[in-house]
Amino acid sequence: MHPKRRIGMIALVFILGVVLGSVVGELIGLLLPDGNVIRELFVSGKEFRVGPAHLDMIVFTFTIGFSLKVNLVSVLGIIVVAFMLRIYC
């Protein structure tokens, strides 16, 4: 496989897995009651942030930032998406 395609595929698997896992984790968190250990396992995670970076151009201003929250279900989502892409691609 071409190296550029491989890096793109890894990025796609990572992003899709984190998004899918985060959505499923938040849905599970909504269904379980507060203070439940299992809910905390699914909902709590590590958040990585970059920014916000501000660029003032006098006429207009840019503010750019990025945040990524990874929890247990996000990691499972990455594994599931990687497995599905390996089967179908």
C-alpha positions in Angstrom: 0.0 0.0 0.0 1.2 3.5 -0.8 2.6 5.4 2.3 0.3 8.4 1.7 -2.8 6.3 1.5 -1.7 4.4 4.6 -1.4 7.6 6.7 -4.7 8.8 5.4 -6.4 5.6 6.3 -4.9 5.7 9.8 -6.2 9.2 10.3 -9.6 8.2 8.9 -9.8 5.2 11.3 -8.7 7.4 14.3 -11.2 10.2 13.6 -14.1 7.9 12.8 -13.4 5.7 15.8 -13.2 8.6 18.2 -16.3 10.2 16.9 -18.3 7.0 16.9 -17.0 6.0 20.3 -17.7 9.4 21.8 -21.3 9.5 20.6 -21.9 6.0 21.9 -20.2 6.8 25.3 -22.3 9.9 25.7 -25.5 8.1 24.9 -24.6 5.4 27.5 -23.9 8.2 30.0 -27.3 9.6 29.4 -29.0 6.3 30.1 -27.2 5.4 33.3 -27.9 7.3 36.6 -25.5 9.8 38.1 -22.9 8.4 40.5 -22.9 5.0 38.8 -19.4 3.5 38.5 -20.1 2.1 35.1 -21.4 5.5 33.9 -18.2 7.2 35.1 -16.1 4.5 33.2 -17.9 5.3 30.0 -18.2 9.1 30.3 -14.9 10.1 31.9 -11.9 10.5 29.8 -8.8 12.5 28.9 -9.2 15.8 27.0 -6.5 17.1 24.7 -6.6 20.8 23.7 -4.7 23.0 21.3 -5.4 26.7 21.3 -7.3 28.9 21.1 -4.9 30.8 18.9 -5.9 34.4 18.0 -4.8 36.2 14.9 -5.8 39.9 14.7 -5.6 41.3 11.1 -7.1 44.7 12.1 -10.0 44.2 9.6 -10.9 40.7 10.8 -9.8 38.3 13.6 -9.3 34.6 13.5 -9.7 32.3 16.5 -8.7 28.7 16.0 -8.8 25.9 18.5 -9.1 22.1 18.7 -10.2 19.8 21.5 -10.4 16.0 21.5 -11.9 14.0 24.4 -10.9 10.3 24.4 -12.7 7.8 26.7 -12.9 4.0 26.9 -15.7 3.8 24.4 -13.7 6.0 22.0 -10.8 3.5 22.1 -13.2 0.7 21.5 -14.7 2.7 18.6 -11.2 3.0 17.0 -10.8 -0.8 17.2 -14.3 -1.4 15.7 -13.8 1.0 12.8 -10.3 -0.4 12.1 -11.7 -3.9 12.1 -14.6 -2.9 9.8 -12.3 -1.1 7.4 -9.9 -4.1 7.3 -12.8 -6.3 6.3 -14.5 -4.0 3.7 -11.4 -2.3 2.2 
